[in-house]
Amino acid sequence: MSETETIVQFSGELDLSIKDELHERLDALRSLPQVVLDFSNVTYFDSCCVVELMRLCKKRIESGLEPQKIALSDGDAHLRRLLDICGVSKVCPIVRSADLTRGGADKLRSV
């Protein structure tokens, strides 16, 4: 992990009921230099969240920034498959959450 990388951890179910909150939280990340979204503790992830990931990616690229990275645990085969099918993994690098070094608390946020 580089010094400027911000890791944002998500947990629980990410579905339509939190779409607006997810939109706001992801929008706040669009101008940070490097972002990693850690979904290793997510138990459910639906298509509205995929749309929000792609929206963030598009905004970051349009601003001249790298797309956000997405961290998954080794057991996240279903989520990995969803991200592959929807094309997210073609534009957003997928990394192993176990490989993340969680530095200072100012770089780690939970959602």
C-alpha positions as CSV (number, residue, x, y, z in Angstrom):
1,M,0.0,0.0,0.0
2,S,1.4,3.4,-0.9
3,E,1.3,6.3,1.5
4,T,-1.5,8.1,-0.3
5,E,-3.8,5.1,-0.6
6,T,-7.1,5.3,1.2
7,I,-8.8,2.0,2.2
8,V,-12.5,2.0,2.7
9,Q,-14.0,-1.1,4.3
10,F,-17.6,-2.2,3.7
11,S,-19.6,-4.8,5.6
12,G,-23.0,-6.4,5.7
13,E,-25.6,-6.2,2.9
14,L,-25.1,-3.6,0.1
15,D,-28.4,-3.3,-1.7
16,L,-31.0,-0.9,-2.9
17,S,-31.9,0.1,0.7
18,I,-28.5,1.8,1.1
19,K,-28.0,3.1,-2.5
20,D,-28.3,6.8,-1.6
21,E,-25.8,6.4,1.3
22,L,-23.4,4.4,-0.9
23,H,-23.7,7.0,-3.6
24,E,-22.8,9.8,-1.2
25,R,-19.9,7.9,0.4
26,L,-18.4,6.9,-2.9
27,D,-18.8,10.4,-4.4
28,A,-16.7,11.7,-1.5
29,L,-13.8,9.4,-2.8
30,R,-13.8,10.6,-6.4
31,S,-10.9,13.1,-5.9
32,L,-8.7,11.2,-3.6
33,P,-5.4,10.1,-5.2
34,Q,-5.7,6.3,-4.7
35,V,-8.7,4.4,-3.3
36,V,-9.2,0.8,-2.3
37,L,-12.7,-0.4,-1.7
38,D,-12.5,-3.5,0.6
39,F,-15.6,-5.7,0.2
40,S,-14.2,-8.7,2.1
41,N,-16.8,-8.4,4.8
42,V,-19.8,-7.8,2.5
43,T,-22.5,-10.6,2.7
44,Y,-24.7,-9.4,-0.1
45,F,-24.1,-7.1,-3.1
46,D,-26.7,-6.2,-5.7
47,S,-26.7,-4.5,-9.1
48,C,-27.4,-1.0,-7.8
49,C,-24.0,-1.2,-6.1
50,V,-22.4,-2.3,-9.3
51,V,-23.8,0.8,-11.0
52,E,-22.4,3.0,-8.2
53,L,-18.9,1.4,-8.6
54,M,-18.9,2.0,-12.3
55,R,-20.1,5.6,-11.7
56,L,-17.2,6.3,-9.4
57,C,-14.8,4.7,-11.7
58,K,-16.0,6.8,-14.6
59,K,-15.7,10.0,-12.5
60,R,-12.2,9.2,-11.4
61,I,-11.0,8.4,-14.9
62,E,-12.6,11.6,-16.2
63,S,-10.7,13.5,-13.5
64,G,-7.4,12.0,-14.6
65,L,-7.2,9.6,-11.6
66,E,-6.7,5.9,-11.6
67,P,-9.8,3.8,-11.1
68,Q,-10.4,2.6,-7.6
69,K,-9.1,-0.8,-6.6
70,I,-11.5,-3.4,-5.2
71,A,-10.4,-5.8,-2.5
72,L,-12.0,-9.2,-2.0
73,S,-11.3,-12.1,0.3
74,D,-10.3,-15.4,-1.2
75,G,-13.8,-16.7,-0.4
76,D,-15.6,-14.0,-2.4
77,A,-16.0,-16.1,-5.6
78,H,-19.7,-15.0,-6.1
79,L,-18.9,-11.3,-5.8
80,R,-15.8,-11.8,-8.0
81,R,-18.0,-13.5,-10.6
82,L,-20.5,-10.7,-10.5
83,L,-17.8,-8.0,-10.9
84,D,-16.4,-10.0,-13.9
85,I,-19.8,-10.5,-15.6
86,C,-20.7,-6.8,-15.2
87,G,-17.3,-5.7,-16.5
88,V,-16.2,-3.9,-13.3
89,S,-13.0,-6.0,-13.1
90,K,-12.0,-4.9,-16.6
91,V,-11.7,-1.3,-15.4
92,C,-11.1,-1.6,-11.7
93,P,-8.2,-3.7,-10.5
94,I,-9.2,-6.5,-8.1
95,V,-6.8,-7.2,-5.2
96,R,-6.8,-9.6,-2.3
97,S,-7.9,-8.1,0.9
98,A,-5.3,-10.2,2.7
99,D,-2.6,-8.3,0.8
100,L,-3.7,-4.9,2.1
101,T,-1.5,-3.4,4.8
102,R,-3.8,-1.4,6.9
103,G,-1.7,1.6,8.0
104,G,-2.9,4.7,9.9
105,A,-6.5,5.1,11.1
106,D,-6.8,8.2,8.9
107,K,-6.5,6.0,5.8
108,L,-9.0,3.4,6.9
109,R,-12.7,4.1,6.9
110,S,-15.6,1.7,7.6
111,V,-19.0,1.8,5.9
